[in-house]
Amino acid sequence: MHENANIVYQDQASTKIIETIVSIQPRDTGGSDGKSSDDIVIELAIGLLKEAPELLDLSTAHKDLFVIVEYDLIPSLSTVLLQEIERFNKLISVIHRTLSEI
């Protein structure tokens, strides 16, 4: 990812995290909607868990991406793709596990 694009992405991710943290803070509104901070966090966790993507399955990938070429290797771009899929799946697994434990 280009450095500037990475900065923009990190800024947007940070803003979303801060907005989420602020949205679950207790409020003194005087009204009684019956929701505690814990209830709000649980609702948010359930919503995020429903929206979280599933693990990527290599068997559904386009077969031409992993054709063995010269020296019995796959193309370098496909190697990077495999590494990124592995990282993505690890991240998604942690997200699913963490949200389920809340």
BELBELLIN-V527197 format. One record per pair of residues at least 12 apart in sequence whose C-alpha atoms are under 8 Angstrom apart, sorted by the first residue. I is the first residue (numbers start at 1). GAP is how many residues later the second one is. D is the distance in whole Angstrom. If there is no record, write none. Layout:
I:GAP:D
I:GAP:D
//
This chain:
24:13:6
24:16:6
24:17:6
25:12:7
42:60:7
45:54:6
45:55:8
45:57:7
46:53:7
46:54:8
48:51:8
49:46:8
49:47:6
49:50:6
49:51:8
52:40:8
52:43:8
52:44:7
53:39:7
54:38:7
55:33:8
55:34:5
55:37:7
55:38:8
56:29:7
56:32:8
56:33:6
65:13:6
66:12:6
//
